[in-house]
Amino acid sequence: MHEADPTASTLHGLAGGGPRPERPDWTIAQDWDRYTAQEHAVWKTLFERQSRLLPGRACAAFVRGMAELPLCADRIPDFEELSEVLMQRTGWQVVAVPGLVPDDVFFEHLAHRRFPAGQFIRKAHELDYLEEPDVFHDVFGHVPMLMNPVMAGFIQAYGQGGLRAKSLGMLEQLARVYWYTVEFGLVLEEGAPRIYGAGIVSSSTETRFSVEDDSPNRVRFALERVMRTRYRIDDFQETYFVLDHLDDLLALAQVDFAPSYARVRGAAEHAPGELLPGDTVLARGTGRYHARKRQQVTA
């Protein structure tokens, strides 16, 4: 089954239905020494698989981040070691959480340059499906891009804007921006789409689908268009929004979203695979993959 990335369904929900951690910020000890040989082996399988797939598909910033971080196939990373390197480069650190955390807690962490990463790793029989983000998705997928000052600033700005969006009743619209950038974003490099979204770089199947398959649409990123576009949490995306340059996120981080919220409030929403007259379409998808899936459901 396809790896469904649930990290922004409204945005982060409650942590896996489990008990609330004792700490108000929901952080827990990573307890690195308690990872088993089997858990390190799962990391190794996932790491090696993605390392074979990503060259030529991932953006340059992701590749640089991977090379500069203490990440390897042989073991699950130690968050303290990651944080030491991140702090020197962009002022970020990685903190362990039990799984999904409440929106308020998530925003507070991001606003203070703390990235909450799931402490657990999926089981060996769940390599291509997980119900909530684990250490592989959160660390392999997100942390290399946090070495990039532009992405580091954008995610902090997102955290700062999260509570405001919630108070305005616009959290769903803001979550779509996160989903179509941080989780499932593409960027043009040398005239071709490259991956920077964590939900793609951590998924073997969507890595290929997002940049090579003829089924999905690839559309130039436009803020209010994205705010009005629903997304899929259970399958590949039907549309990917593409930045011209990664630096576009820097400009986006400095935008006051309030006027955009006012314009999109109550406006018609768009289906995940819908193309609009005002879109700059880089690749018009055939829609074949999702049409086939819908036929299977109704058969």
N, C-alpha and C positions, 0 to 999 in steps of 0.2 A: 504494500500500500504506500501511496505517496506520503512523504513527510509533511504533515500539516503543521504549520507554525502558528501557534495560538497566542503569540506574545502581544497582540494588540486587539483583541476581540472587542473590548470596549475601551479599555486599554489593558489593564493587567489583572483585574479580578482578585480573588482571594487565593491564597497559596494552597492549591491542590486539595482543598477540603480538609486539610489537616489542622491540628491545634495551632493557635496563635503563638508565635515565638515569645519568649519572655522579654526580649528587648523591644522597646517601642519602635525602633527602626527596622525590625524584622530580621536583622542580621544574625547569623549563626557562625560558629567556628567552622572553618573548612574541614578540619580534622584530616589533613592530607594523609597522615600515616595510616588511616583506617581504610583507605581504598584497597580493594583486593586485587590480586593478580588478574582475575577475570575482568574487573572493571578497567584496569590499565590496558588489557587486551582489546576491549571494546573501543577505547580511545584510539589505540594504534590502528585498528581496522578502519575506523572512520577517517583518521588523519591521513593515512596512506592513500585511501581511496580519493579523498578530495585533493590531495597534493598531486595526484596524477591527472586529475580533471581540470584543475584551475589554470594552469599555464595557457596563455592565449585567450582565456575567457574572463579572468578576474582583472580588475583595474590595477594600474600601476601602484596606487597608494596602498591597496590591500597587500600586494606582493611585497612592497617595501616593509610594511608593518610586520608581516610574517617573518621576514628575514632578520628584523631587529629585535624581536621579542624572544624570551627564553621558552620557545615552543618547540617540541619535538614529538616524534611518533611514539617514543618508548614509554612515556608516562603522562598521566594527567597533570596539567600544570599546577604549580604552587601559586596561589593568589598573591602571596607576599612577594614572591620573586617577580611576578608580572607587575605588581603595583610599584615596585622599586624603579623599574624601567619606565613605566608610564608616567610616574610622577616627575621624573627628570625631563621627559619630553613634552608632555602636555598638561601635567598637573592632575591627571586622573588616577584613580585607584580602583581595584576590583574588590568587591565585598561579597561574601557568601550569603545566600538566602536559601530557604527551603524549597522554593519554587516561585510561582506567581505571587506577587505582593499587591496590596491595595494601591489604587491610583495615587493617593496622597503620598504614600511612602515612596513609591517609585519616582514621582516628580521631585520629591525632596532630595533623594539620592542624586538624581541627574543634575539638579540645579547646583549641587555642591561637588560635582565632578566625581561622584562615586557610582560605579556601574554595578548594579546588583546582578550577580550571576548565580544560577542554580548550582547547588553544591553536588547534586547527584548526577549520575550518568545512566543513560538508557540501558536496558537489558540487551543481551546479544541477539535475542529474537526480535528486537524492536529497532533494528538499525535504520529502517526507512519509515518509521512512524513513531511519533511521540505525542502525548496529550498535552504536555507543557514543556517549556524550554529547559534543556539540561545543560550540563557544563560544556558539552561539545558545541551546541548551538551558541551559547552565550559567550564562550571564550574564543573558540575558533572563528565563529561567525562575526562577533562584534569587536573584540579587543584589538585586532590588527588595525582596524579603521580608526580606533581611538588614538593611535600613534600619529594620525594626521591632524594638524592643528585646525583645519577647516571642519572636519567631522567632529572633532572634540568640542569646538565652539558651538556647532549646530545642535548637538545633543544636549549640551548644557542649556542653551536657549530654549530648547523644547521643554526641558524640565521646568524652567522658570515660567514658561507660558502655560504649563499644564493646569495649575490650580486656577489661573484666571479663566481658562477655557471652561473648566468645570463650573465655576461660579456663573458663567454666562450661558450655561446649558449647551456649549458647543464642543464638548469633549469628543464626541463621535467624529466631528469634522476634523479636529486636530489629530485624532488617532489615524485618520486616513492619510494625513501628511506623513506621519511616522511610518506607516505601513508601506507606502509607495516610495519612500526614500530609504530610511535606515534599514528596513527589513527586505524590501523587494525592489530596490532602485538599480537602474542601469545608468551608465554615463558614456558619452561618445569619446573614444580615444582612437586616433588615427583613422577616423571616419567610420568606425564600427562600434556597436554597443559592447560595453564591458560591464562586468558585475561589480557592484559595491555593497549590495544589500545582504545582510547577514542570513536572512532566510533562504537566500539562493546559494551563497558560498558554502553553507553547511549542508546542502542537500545535493546528493549526487545526481538525482533525476532532474531537478529543476535547474541545476547548473547548465545542463545541455539544452533543456527545453527553452529557457529564457532567451538565449542568444542565437540559437540555431534552428529551432523548430519553426515551421511556417504557420502554425496555428494561432499564436497570440498576436495581438496588436502591439506595436511599439510606437508610442506617441510622445512628442516633446512635452516635458513637464510644464504645467501651468497651475499655479497655486489653487485658484478657485475651482478649476476643473477637477483637480484632485480632491478637494474638500467635498465635492458633490458626488464622488464616484465610490460606490460600494466595492468591497473586495471579497475574495474567497479565503476562508481559513481552512478549508477542507481539501484543497486541491491546488494544482498550478493556477497561477494568475491568468486571467483572460486578456488583460492589458498590462503592459509594463510602461511606466513613465520614465523618460530618458532625459537626463541633464545634458546640456551642451558641454559644460565643464564642471568638475567637482567644486570649483570655487563658487559656483552658483549657490551652493548651500550657505556660504558666508554671507552673501547678500540676503538670502532668505532668513537667516538668523537675526538680521537687523530690522526686519519688516514688522511693523505693528499690524497684527492680524485682525484687530478690532474692525476696521472698515470692511475687510473681507468677510468676517463673520456676519456683519450686518447685511451684506449683499447676498450671501448664500442662505441666510436664515429663511426657512420656509420655501426655498427654491426647489424645483424638481430635482430628484436624485437620478443618477445614471447607473444603469446596470454595468457589471464589471467588464463586459465585452462590447459595450456600446461605443460607436464612434460618432463624433459630433461634427457639424459643418465647420466649426472654428478650429478644429484640431489640426496641428501640424503632424501629419502621419508619416512616420519614418518607415514603417512596414505595416501594411494592411493584412491582418491575419486571416487565414481561411476559416478559423473557428472549428476546424475539423475535430480536434481532440475533444473539446467540451461537447460538441454535438454528438459525438460517439458515446461519451459518458452519459449524456441525457437519454439517449436511445436505450442504453443498457438498463437504466433505472426504470424506464417505462415499459420495457419488454416483459 
